[in-house]
């Protein structure tokens, strides 16, 4: 559709048809395919970053505020694999997302008359809707569990985590709509402030994640310990089966 419109305009101009000044100067043109793909890519990275940050903070809260109900059965509240995967996702996805959003704003800053596609508009408003629903649902859940007597720091910290993440997303994309779609004069420092706040949250989460699980060498040693424990358990089962069948302990481990 964009190519067809450009061809029609070029033909009319070539035939001598008068055209508005803005068309001659290139204003009002639609976003290119690259910009649409860039927008879709940024939304995917937003989902990866958001989920990883939420999971990481949840696991950190589980570690420092254990649940007596699960601890009584010998289960570990915090999952080392979930923490490590979330850290890996944040290290890779968040910087790429920041670069993608920087390129997105640069394109519309350099060409203020550019018109974005309907797809990116709908996706952005969908993100705003999801963030708003998450904020409302989180507040309703917090009040509900408070009325049920759930007044632990563990629960309120998790509710606060969701509220902060959803609030930042809603605020950022609300201002992004005003800047890109409605051409409001919003200083770059406002969006940079969002970036610094999110960067601080990511760095704090990564540091606390490493403090919870330990360094990669510690994880390696823990994995070797788990393997030894499994081997000992299997060996004990073999000895028990041999003793049950032969009514005597085996003469050797072989």
Rosetta silent file (secondary structure, phi, psi, omega in degrees, C-alpha in Angstrom):
SEQUENCE: XXXXXXXXXXXXXXXXXXXXXXXXXXXXXXXXXXXXXXXXXXXXXXXXXXXXXXXXXXXXXXXXXXXXXXXXXXXXXXXXXXXXXXXXXXXXXXXXXXXXXXXXXXXXXXXXXXXXXXXXXXXXXXXXXXXXXXXXXXXXXXXXXXXXXXXXXXXXXXXXXXXXXXXXXXXXXXXXXXXXXXXXXXXXXXXXXXXXXXXXXXXXXXXXXXXXXXXXXXXXXXXXXXXXXXXXXXXXXXXXXXXXXXXXXXXXXX
SCORE:     score description
SCORE:     0.000 S_00000001
   1 L     0.000  -40.776  179.379    0.000    0.000    0.000 S_00000001
   2 H   -65.443  -43.824  179.753    2.832    2.386    0.834 S_00000001
   3 H   -64.672  -39.590  179.433    4.661    1.637   -2.429 S_00000001
   4 H   -64.771  -43.788  177.856    1.458    2.044   -4.447 S_00000001
   5 H   -62.098  -41.232  178.819    0.711    5.387   -2.846 S_00000001
   6 H   -64.705  -38.596  179.846    4.253    6.613   -3.468 S_00000001
   7 H   -66.067  -41.444  178.544    4.049    5.547   -7.117 S_00000001
   8 H   -63.035  -45.066  179.606    0.742    7.384   -7.620 S_00000001
   9 H   -62.051  -43.310  179.843    2.123   10.543   -6.011 S_00000001
  10 H   -62.828  -38.932  178.890    5.289   10.348   -8.131 S_00000001
  11 H   -66.551  -41.451  178.506    3.221    9.943  -11.308 S_00000001
  12 H   -64.939  -41.984  179.087    1.000   12.896  -10.467 S_00000001
  13 H   -64.570  -41.624 -179.802    3.981   15.093   -9.666 S_00000001
  14 H   -65.385  -29.971 -179.995    5.724   14.049  -12.903 S_00000001
  15 L   -82.679   -1.080  176.841    2.617   14.924  -14.932 S_00000001
  16 L    94.231    8.056  179.080    2.629   18.433  -13.518 S_00000001
  17 L   -69.957  129.272  177.840   -0.230   18.080  -11.027 S_00000001
  18 L   -61.645  142.244 -178.557    0.132   20.592   -8.174 S_00000001
  19 L  -133.210  153.101  178.125    0.837   18.910   -4.856 S_00000001
  20 L   -59.443  152.850 -177.527    0.852   20.091   -1.244 S_00000001
  21 H   -62.874  -35.084 -176.524    4.134   21.410    0.044 S_00000001
  22 H   -67.688  -29.874  178.121    4.414   18.708    2.716 S_00000001
  23 H   -71.086  -38.749  178.946    4.344   15.942    0.098 S_00000001
  24 H   -65.233  -33.467 -178.436    7.164   17.545   -1.827 S_00000001
  25 L   -86.033   -0.440  176.390    9.264   17.812    1.330 S_00000001
  26 L    87.060    9.103 -178.212    8.684   14.169    2.225 S_00000001
  27 L   -78.621  157.012  175.566    6.514   14.850    5.303 S_00000001
  28 L    75.377   13.076 -178.395    3.724   12.574    6.456 S_00000001
  29 L   -78.901  152.339 -176.898    5.201    9.398    5.001 S_00000001
  30 E   -73.435  160.321  176.492    4.397    6.071    6.584 S_00000001
  31 L   -65.938  144.905 -179.315    6.804    4.091    8.713 S_00000001
  32 L   -78.683  170.234  178.210    9.014    1.710    6.785 S_00000001
  33 H   -61.756  -35.905  179.307    9.037   -2.064    7.146 S_00000001
  34 H   -61.274  -40.795 -179.496   12.265   -1.812    9.148 S_00000001
  35 H   -68.959  -36.123  176.804   10.578    0.447   11.685 S_00000001
  36 H   -65.459  -45.266  178.094    7.606   -1.903   12.013 S_00000001
  37 H   -62.782  -39.775  178.259    9.942   -4.869   12.570 S_00000001
  38 H   -60.949  -40.511  178.696   11.953   -2.812   15.052 S_00000001
  39 H   -65.420  -45.962  178.340    8.771   -2.068   16.994 S_00000001
  40 H   -60.819  -41.960 -179.659    7.708   -5.732   17.047 S_00000001
  41 H   -62.526  -39.725 -179.591   11.208   -6.755   18.121 S_00000001
  42 H   -67.028  -35.503  178.769   11.156   -4.239   20.983 S_00000001
  43 H   -67.806  -38.134  176.668    7.803   -5.585   22.232 S_00000001
  44 H   -63.535  -44.728  178.525    9.192   -9.147   22.260 S_00000001
  45 H   -65.316  -33.787  176.102   12.243   -7.982   24.201 S_00000001
  46 H   -61.745  -43.055  178.290    9.949   -6.093   26.572 S_00000001
  47 H   -63.149  -42.676  179.442    8.116   -9.331   27.357 S_00000001
  48 H   -64.413  -46.185 -178.473   11.375  -11.220   27.944 S_00000001
  49 H   -65.030  -43.776 -178.348   12.826   -8.475   30.144 S_00000001
  50 H   -64.138  -47.704 -179.187    9.652   -7.983   32.174 S_00000001
  51 H   -64.438  -41.378  179.568    9.090  -11.678   32.860 S_00000001
  52 H   -64.651  -41.046 -179.819   12.750  -12.257   33.748 S_00000001
  53 H   -66.430  -41.356  179.755   12.815   -9.278   36.118 S_00000001
  54 H   -65.882  -45.215  179.553    9.608  -10.367   37.854 S_00000001
  55 H   -62.408  -41.905 -178.330   10.750  -13.997   38.225 S_00000001
  56 H   -63.301  -45.753  178.656   14.157  -12.907   39.533 S_00000001
  57 H   -67.083  -35.438  176.559   12.685  -10.639   42.209 S_00000001
  58 H   -61.485  -45.276 -178.944   10.160  -13.327   43.144 S_00000001
  59 H   -67.721  -35.608  176.891   12.927  -15.878   43.665 S_00000001
  60 H   -65.467  -43.178  177.493   15.011  -13.405   45.673 S_00000001
  61 H   -63.154  -40.315  177.206   12.007  -12.672   47.919 S_00000001
  62 H   -60.324  -35.109 -177.991   11.438  -16.418   48.313 S_00000001
  63 H   -73.801  -43.678 -175.535   15.030  -16.824   49.452 S_00000001
  64 H   -87.797  -17.448  176.931   15.135  -13.999   51.988 S_00000001
  65 L  -129.849   72.497 -175.916   11.528  -14.410   53.175 S_00000001
  66 L   -66.104  152.989  178.274   10.919  -18.187   53.180 S_00000001
  67 L   -89.908  121.233 -179.535    7.450  -19.615   53.624 S_00000001
  68 H   -59.035  -27.336 -178.448    7.214  -21.743   56.809 S_00000001
  69 H   -67.138  -43.063  179.148    4.690  -24.023   55.094 S_00000001
  70 H   -80.939  -33.513 -179.943    7.119  -25.109   52.365 S_00000001
  71 H   -65.319  -30.132 -179.219   10.208  -24.945   54.581 S_00000001
  72 L   -66.239  -23.123  179.135    8.643  -27.439   56.954 S_00000001
  73 L   -96.617    5.377  177.014    8.638  -30.078   54.211 S_00000001
  74 L    82.685   13.804  179.372   12.272  -29.508   53.325 S_00000001
  75 L   -89.668  145.783  175.969   11.616  -27.760   50.012 S_00000001
  76 L   -87.355  126.928 -179.570   13.743  -24.832   48.864 S_00000001
  77 L   -66.767  -44.768 -176.336   11.663  -21.738   48.158 S_00000001
  78 L   -89.460  136.721  178.961   14.167  -20.202   45.761 S_00000001
  79 L  -101.466  119.020 -179.556   15.066  -21.999   42.529 S_00000001
  80 H   -65.573  -38.139 -179.790   18.712  -21.583   41.496 S_00000001
  81 H   -66.087  -40.252  177.786   17.962  -22.535   37.894 S_00000001
  82 H   -64.763  -38.788  178.206   15.154  -19.941   37.656 S_00000001
  83 H   -65.366  -46.743 -179.133   17.450  -17.267   39.090 S_00000001
  84 H   -63.906  -40.564  179.729   20.301  -18.105   36.709 S_00000001
  85 H   -66.526  -39.720  179.302   17.988  -18.190   33.677 S_00000001
  86 H   -65.882  -40.466  177.605   16.445  -14.832   34.634 S_00000001
  87 H   -62.062  -44.346  179.117   19.882  -13.267   35.070 S_00000001
  88 H   -61.492  -42.042  179.864   20.945  -14.576   31.649 S_00000001
  89 H   -64.457  -40.447  179.673   17.761  -13.221   30.045 S_00000001
  90 H   -68.406  -41.186 -179.147   18.259   -9.780   31.595 S_00000001
  91 H   -61.541  -36.180 -177.425   21.932   -9.584   30.605 S_00000001
  92 H   -89.443  -49.083 -169.547   21.070  -10.324   26.968 S_00000001
  93 H   -77.097  -40.517 -173.725   17.560   -8.903   26.426 S_00000001
  94 H   -63.998  -47.081  177.733   17.616   -5.636   28.381 S_00000001
  95 H   -61.184  -38.165  179.264   20.574   -3.952   26.597 S_00000001
  96 H   -66.431  -39.239  177.448   19.147   -4.946   23.202 S_00000001
  97 H   -62.510  -42.225  179.574   15.733   -3.565   24.209 S_00000001
  98 H   -62.358  -41.407  178.838   17.338   -0.286   25.292 S_00000001
  99 H   -66.475  -41.193  179.811   19.139    0.022   21.933 S_00000001
 100 H   -62.275  -42.942  179.292   15.940   -0.819   20.020 S_00000001
 101 H   -69.142  -33.044  176.753   13.954    1.871   21.850 S_00000001
 102 H   -64.372  -43.490  177.207   16.738    4.374   21.300 S_00000001
 103 H   -64.744  -38.232  179.744   16.610    3.717   17.538 S_00000001
 104 H   -61.372  -48.079  179.978   12.802    3.936   17.615 S_00000001
 105 H   -68.636  -34.775 -179.560   12.806    7.385   19.199 S_00000001
 106 H   -62.817  -41.282 -178.628   15.652    8.574   16.984 S_00000001
 107 H   -61.858  -40.389 -178.781   13.719    7.806   13.791 S_00000001
 108 H   -83.763  -17.310  175.022   10.726    9.868   14.923 S_00000001
 109 H   -78.666  -37.180  179.650   12.916   12.620   16.330 S_00000001
 110 H   -74.558  -28.176  179.129   14.761   13.054   13.035 S_00000001
 111 L  -130.541   88.335 -174.190   11.510   13.032   11.017 S_00000001
 112 L   -67.374  -19.597 -179.467    8.766   14.591   13.124 S_00000001
 113 L   -89.151    1.481 -178.792    6.228   14.271   10.295 S_00000001
 114 L   -65.490  140.803  179.728    6.605   10.500   10.069 S_00000001
 115 E  -111.372  121.808 -178.505    3.365    8.535   10.530 S_00000001
 116 L   -77.602  163.843 -178.080    3.652    5.165   12.270 S_00000001
 117 L   -75.744  159.858  178.128    1.766    2.070   11.144 S_00000001
 118 H   -65.420  -31.050 -178.549   -1.554    1.004   12.626 S_00000001
 119 H   -62.856  -46.341 -179.724    0.032   -2.250   13.815 S_00000001
 120 H   -66.580  -33.988  176.902    2.517   -0.518   16.110 S_00000001
 121 H   -63.303  -48.073 -178.458   -0.246    1.731   17.471 S_00000001
 122 H   -63.827  -40.387  179.492   -2.474   -1.225   18.334 S_00000001
 123 H   -64.721  -40.369  179.264    0.406   -3.144   19.909 S_00000001
 124 H   -64.889  -43.842  178.212    1.372   -0.159   22.030 S_00000001
 125 H   -67.879  -29.401  174.656   -2.181    0.352   23.252 S_00000001
 126 H   -65.368  -40.994  176.308   -2.386   -3.380   23.935 S_00000001
 127 H   -62.798  -42.525  177.450    0.687   -3.076   26.160 S_00000001
 128 H   -61.374  -41.246  179.814   -0.933   -0.118   27.939 S_00000001
 129 H   -64.724  -44.813  179.434   -4.109   -2.136   28.459 S_00000001
 130 H   -62.679  -42.663  179.647   -2.225   -5.142   29.850 S_00000001
 131 H   -63.685  -42.899  179.383   -0.184   -2.915   32.174 S_00000001
 132 H   -64.558  -42.561  178.937   -3.306   -1.127   33.436 S_00000001
 133 H   -64.884  -36.287  178.688   -5.131   -4.424   34.011 S_00000001
 134 H   -65.478  -41.868  178.997   -2.078   -5.783   35.844 S_00000001
 135 H   -62.204  -48.420 -179.888   -1.960   -2.752   38.145 S_00000001
 136 H   -63.590  -45.742  179.426   -5.652   -2.987   38.978 S_00000001
 137 H   -62.533  -38.063  178.940   -5.512   -6.770   39.421 S_00000001
 138 H   -65.130  -41.798  179.371   -2.442   -6.503   41.633 S_00000001
 139 H   -67.635  -40.469  177.453   -4.119   -3.948   43.902 S_00000001
 140 H   -62.503  -43.118  179.765   -7.317   -6.018   44.120 S_00000001
 141 H   -63.343  -41.615  179.770   -5.278   -9.113   44.993 S_00000001
 142 H   -61.788  -45.336  179.290   -3.324   -7.234   47.661 S_00000001
 143 H   -65.472  -39.983 -179.587   -6.511   -5.973   49.327 S_00000001
 144 H   -61.443  -49.398 -178.982   -8.137   -9.412   49.076 S_00000001
 145 H   -69.572  -28.099  174.730   -5.260  -11.236   50.759 S_00000001
 146 H   -64.533  -42.839  177.878   -5.008   -8.492   53.351 S_00000001
 147 H   -67.243  -24.633  178.028   -8.654   -9.099   54.256 S_00000001
 148 L   -83.823   -2.585  178.124   -7.870  -12.829   54.383 S_00000001
 149 L    95.737    5.892  179.331   -5.162  -12.192   56.977 S_00000001
 150 L   -85.401   91.301 -175.403   -2.145  -12.526   54.667 S_00000001
 151 L  -117.811   28.050 -178.501   -0.064   -9.677   56.075 S_00000001
 152 L   -78.748  153.150  177.141    3.426  -11.132   55.596 S_00000001
 153 H   -64.932  -31.802  179.399    6.285   -9.070   54.183 S_00000001
 154 H   -57.749  -47.450 -177.987    6.810  -11.808   51.588 S_00000001
 155 H   -68.068  -45.608 -176.813    3.392  -11.236   50.018 S_00000001
 156 H   -67.348  -32.191  176.246    3.505   -7.437   50.059 S_00000001
 157 H   -67.156  -38.656  177.350    6.977   -7.383   48.510 S_00000001
 158 H   -67.424  -41.791  176.936    5.759   -9.570   45.652 S_00000001
 159 H   -63.010  -38.863  178.502    2.703   -7.368   45.159 S_00000001
 160 H   -66.322  -36.485  178.757    4.949   -4.292   45.203 S_00000001
 161 H   -60.309  -49.100  179.582    7.224   -5.885   42.597 S_00000001
 162 H   -64.080  -40.666 -178.920    4.361   -6.378   40.140 S_00000001
 163 H   -63.440  -43.106 -179.120    2.989   -2.901   40.867 S_00000001
 164 H   -66.325  -46.614 -178.283    6.346   -1.204   40.228 S_00000001
 165 H   -63.405  -48.441 -179.817    7.072   -3.111   37.000 S_00000001
 166 H   -64.797  -38.071  179.563    3.568   -2.592   35.576 S_00000001
 167 H   -64.766  -40.357  178.422    3.571    1.075   36.656 S_00000001
 168 H   -65.053  -43.846  179.472    6.877    1.776   34.920 S_00000001
 169 H   -62.512  -45.616 -179.162    5.689    0.120   31.700 S_00000001
 170 H   -62.938  -46.628 -179.360    2.393    2.013   31.737 S_00000001
 171 H   -63.495  -40.774 -178.385    4.042    5.359   32.457 S_00000001
 172 H   -65.424  -48.669 -176.369    6.736    4.894   29.824 S_00000001
 173 H   -76.840  -21.997  172.324    4.416    3.889   26.978 S_00000001
 174 H   -65.562  -45.435  177.597    1.831    6.504   27.954 S_00000001
 175 H   -69.929  -31.935  177.872    4.474    9.188   27.484 S_00000001
 176 H   -64.683  -37.584  176.789    5.725    7.418   24.349 S_00000001
 177 H   -64.755  -43.302  179.530    2.239    7.712   22.820 S_00000001
 178 H   -63.928  -35.071 -178.165    2.129   11.413   23.631 S_00000001
 179 H   -77.213  -49.428 -172.849    5.581   11.902   22.113 S_00000001
 180 H   -83.567  -47.289 -173.533    5.326    9.764   18.966 S_00000001
 181 L   -85.192  -43.343 -175.191    1.639    9.803   18.114 S_00000001
 182 L  -101.927    2.342  172.644    0.427   13.158   19.468 S_00000001
 183 L    58.525   34.696  177.169    3.728   15.041   19.011 S_00000001
 184 L   -73.452  149.651 -178.368    3.757   16.407   22.559 S_00000001
 185 L   -84.849   85.348  178.905    6.881   18.230   23.645 S_00000001
 186 L  -108.004  121.685 -176.848    8.260   15.767   26.189 S_00000001
 187 L   -61.135  150.741  177.627   11.973   16.232   27.007 S_00000001
 188 H   -63.042  -28.590 -178.461   14.370   13.371   26.358 S_00000001
 189 H   -61.624  -28.113  178.795   15.436   13.533   29.994 S_00000001
 190 H   -65.086  -47.194  179.102   12.043   12.139   31.005 S_00000001
 191 H   -69.785  -33.872  176.392   12.559    8.965   28.986 S_00000001
 192 H   -65.480  -33.541  177.162   16.187    8.785   30.085 S_00000001
 193 H   -63.928  -40.961  175.009   14.991    8.880   33.704 S_00000001
 194 H   -58.969  -43.279 -179.434   12.840    5.820   33.022 S_00000001
 195 H   -62.071  -42.145  179.787   15.894    4.118   31.561 S_00000001
 196 H   -67.111  -38.298  178.801   18.061    4.855   34.585 S_00000001
 197 H   -64.227  -46.130  179.710   15.381    3.625   36.991 S_00000001
 198 H   -65.517  -39.780  177.878   14.943    0.356   35.091 S_00000001
 199 H   -60.426  -40.821  177.985   18.716   -0.071   34.824 S_00000001
 200 H   -63.829  -42.570  178.424   19.001    0.324   38.602 S_00000001
 201 H   -62.657  -40.753 -179.870   16.263   -2.271   39.157 S_00000001
 202 H   -66.320  -45.218 -179.102   17.982   -4.698   36.770 S_00000001
 203 H   -64.869  -42.300  177.919   21.420   -4.254   38.361 S_00000001
 204 H   -61.256  -43.035 -179.874   20.035   -4.666   41.889 S_00000001
 205 H   -63.714  -42.431 -179.584   18.191   -7.818   40.825 S_00000001
 206 H   -65.272  -43.440  179.702   21.303   -9.300   39.178 S_00000001
 207 H   -63.166  -46.101  178.513   23.496   -8.535   42.212 S_00000001
 208 H   -66.048  -32.891  177.038   20.965  -10.034   44.636 S_00000001
 209 H   -64.382  -43.916  177.080   20.564  -13.013   42.313 S_00000001
 210 H   -66.279  -36.225  177.914   24.291  -13.745   42.392 S_00000001
 211 H   -65.910  -29.551 -179.506   24.278  -13.252   46.168 S_00000001
 212 H   -77.998  -45.251 -174.811   21.482  -15.828   46.427 S_00000001
 213 H   -95.958  -20.845 -176.691   22.890  -18.530   44.157 S_00000001
 214 L    93.471  176.761 -179.049   26.608  -17.801   44.351 S_00000001
 215 L   -74.381  168.303  176.683   29.182  -17.455   41.603 S_00000001
 216 H   -56.722  -35.925  177.970   29.340  -19.790   38.556 S_00000001
 217 H   -66.186  -36.978  176.267   32.122  -21.768   40.261 S_00000001
 218 H   -64.448  -41.058  177.286   29.882  -22.222   43.310 S_00000001
 219 H   -62.788  -37.096  177.889   27.083  -23.436   41.045 S_00000001
 220 H   -63.825  -45.227  179.335   29.523  -25.893   39.469 S_00000001
 221 H   -65.691  -37.226  178.529   30.519  -27.296   42.856 S_00000001
 222 H   -65.838  -38.167  176.524   26.875  -27.495   43.900 S_00000001
 223 H   -64.159  -40.147  177.103   26.088  -29.462   40.738 S_00000001
 224 H   -65.242  -38.429  177.120   28.927  -31.893   41.481 S_00000001
 225 H   -62.979  -41.457  178.931   27.616  -32.325   45.028 S_00000001
 226 H   -63.879  -39.032  177.898   24.153  -33.111   43.687 S_00000001
 227 H   -64.370  -41.634  178.011   25.630  -35.699   41.318 S_00000001
 228 H   -63.042  -41.774  179.351   27.525  -37.341   44.184 S_00000001
 229 H   -63.401  -39.900  177.851   24.375  -37.424   46.297 S_00000001
 230 H   -65.988  -39.537  178.644   22.428  -39.067   43.460 S_00000001
 231 H   -64.665  -41.231  178.644   25.196  -41.626   42.953 S_00000001
 232 H   -65.239  -37.959  178.143   25.233  -42.464   46.651 S_00000001
 233 H   -65.067  -41.982  177.552   21.453  -42.842   46.641 S_00000001
 234 H   -64.452  -40.107  179.759   21.613  -45.209   43.660 S_00000001
 235 H   -65.228  -40.740  177.680   24.396  -47.189   45.320 S_00000001
 236 H   -62.667  -38.549  177.265   22.393  -47.502   48.525 S_00000001
 237 H   -64.315  -39.348  178.251   19.446  -48.802   46.508 S_00000001
 238 H   -64.604  -43.060  179.725   21.627  -51.421   44.814 S_00000001
 239 H   -63.934  -41.407  179.486   23.025  -52.616   48.166 S_00000001
 240 H   -63.663  -41.572  178.668   19.535  -52.814   49.638 S_00000001
 241 H   -65.612  -40.689  179.101   18.270  -54.849   46.674 S_00000001
 242 H   -63.865  -43.632 -179.255   21.248  -57.224   46.885 S_00000001
 243 H   -66.809  -36.345  179.062   20.752  -57.726   50.634 S_00000001
 244 H   -67.310  -36.370 -176.954   17.021  -58.330   50.184 S_00000001
 245 H   -79.999  -41.138 -174.033   17.620  -60.944   47.457 S_00000001
 246 H  -103.938   -1.508  178.617   20.624  -62.772   48.960 S_00000001
 247 L    61.038   25.383  178.752   19.972  -62.135   52.657 S_00000001
 248 L  -157.251  152.609  177.149   23.514  -60.868   53.046 S_00000001
 249 L   -71.745  150.065  178.457   25.457  -57.732   52.274 S_00000001
 250 L   -65.224  145.591 -178.170   27.541  -57.739   49.061 S_00000001
 251 L   -67.831  -26.294  179.975   31.223  -58.610   49.641 S_00000001
 252 L  -151.597  169.798  178.750   32.349  -55.517   47.652 S_00000001
 253 L   -68.336  -26.447  178.232   30.942  -52.533   45.811 S_00000001
 254 L   -63.844    0.000    0.000   31.562  -54.279   42.493 S_00000001
